[in-house]
Amino acid sequence: MESFRLLKNWILGASVVVRLQGTNADLAKKILDDSGINIISAETINEAAKKAVEAV
């Protein structure tokens, strides 16, 4: 959780788009959603690219 605190301080005010895929993707999405950091998750690289453009 220390890394989340550092990340939160570093990206204050910025949006981050991550592509989550794999065995624990659902768990990772929940952890990120509950972190309070402005993180937008996507399942595919195309979806992540679209969400990144929308976030600007």
CYANA upper distance limits for C-alpha pairs under 8 A (distance plus 0.5 A):
  1 MET  CA      5 ARG  CA      7.05
  2 GLU  CA      6 LEU  CA      6.83
  3 SER  CA      7 LEU  CA      6.50
  4 PHE  CA      8 LYS  CA      6.44
  4 PHE  CA     35 SER  CA      7.66
  4 PHE  CA     37 ILE  CA      8.48
  5 ARG  CA      9 ASN  CA      6.82
  6 LEU  CA     10 TRP  CA      6.66
  7 LEU  CA     11 ILE  CA      6.63
  8 LYS  CA     12 LEU  CA      6.45
  8 LYS  CA     37 ILE  CA      6.20
 11 ILE  CA     15 SER  CA      8.01
 13 GLY  CA     38 ASN  CA      8.32
 14 ALA  CA     38 ASN  CA      7.62
 15 SER  CA     38 ASN  CA      5.94
 15 SER  CA     39 ILE  CA      6.47
 15 SER  CA     40 ILE  CA      7.69
 15 SER  CA     55 ALA  CA      7.32
 16 VAL  CA     38 ASN  CA      7.03
 16 VAL  CA     39 ILE  CA      5.32
 16 VAL  CA     40 ILE  CA      6.51
 16 VAL  CA     52 ALA  CA      8.31
 17 VAL  CA     39 ILE  CA      6.30
 17 VAL  CA     40 ILE  CA      5.11
 17 VAL  CA     41 SER  CA      6.20
 17 VAL  CA     42 ALA  CA      7.84
 17 VAL  CA     48 ALA  CA      6.74
 17 VAL  CA     51 LYS  CA      7.64
 17 VAL  CA     52 ALA  CA      6.59
 18 VAL  CA     39 ILE  CA      7.67
 18 VAL  CA     40 ILE  CA      6.79
 18 VAL  CA     41 SER  CA      5.46
 18 VAL  CA     42 ALA  CA      6.70
 18 VAL  CA     48 ALA  CA      7.19
 19 ARG  CA     41 SER  CA      6.33
 19 ARG  CA     42 ALA  CA      5.30
 19 ARG  CA     43 GLU  CA      5.95
 19 ARG  CA     44 THR  CA      6.70
 19 ARG  CA     45 ILE  CA      6.89
 19 ARG  CA     48 ALA  CA      6.63
 20 LEU  CA     25 ALA  CA      5.84
 20 LEU  CA     28 ALA  CA      8.02
 20 LEU  CA     29 LYS  CA      7.79
 20 LEU  CA     41 SER  CA      7.18
 20 LEU  CA     42 ALA  CA      6.70
 20 LEU  CA     43 GLU  CA      6.00
 20 LEU  CA     44 THR  CA      8.27
 21 GLN  CA     25 ALA  CA      5.67
 21 GLN  CA     43 GLU  CA      6.62
 21 GLN  CA     44 THR  CA      8.37
 24 ASN  CA     28 ALA  CA      6.60
 25 ALA  CA     29 LYS  CA      6.56
 26 ASP  CA     30 LYS  CA      6.82
 27 LEU  CA     31 ILE  CA      6.73
 28 ALA  CA     32 LEU  CA      6.62
 29 LYS  CA     33 ASP  CA      6.45
 29 LYS  CA     41 SER  CA      7.46
 30 LYS  CA     34 ASP  CA      6.55
 31 ILE  CA     35 SER  CA      6.58
 32 LEU  CA     36 GLY  CA      8.02
 32 LEU  CA     37 ILE  CA      7.65
 32 LEU  CA     39 ILE  CA      7.38
 33 ASP  CA     37 ILE  CA      8.02
 33 ASP  CA     39 ILE  CA      7.77
 40 ILE  CA     51 LYS  CA      7.96
 41 SER  CA     48 ALA  CA      7.63
 42 ALA  CA     47 GLU  CA      6.29
 42 ALA  CA     48 ALA  CA      5.61
 42 ALA  CA     51 LYS  CA      8.34
 43 GLU  CA     47 GLU  CA      7.25
 43 GLU  CA     48 ALA  CA      7.80
 44 THR  CA     48 ALA  CA      6.69
 45 ILE  CA     49 ALA  CA      6.64
 46 ASN  CA     50 LYS  CA      6.78
 47 GLU  CA     51 LYS  CA      6.67
 48 ALA  CA     52 ALA  CA      6.57
 49 ALA  CA     53 VAL  CA      6.84
 50 LYS  CA     54 GLU  CA      6.76
 51 LYS  CA     55 ALA  CA      6.58
 52 ALA  CA     56 VAL  CA      7.18
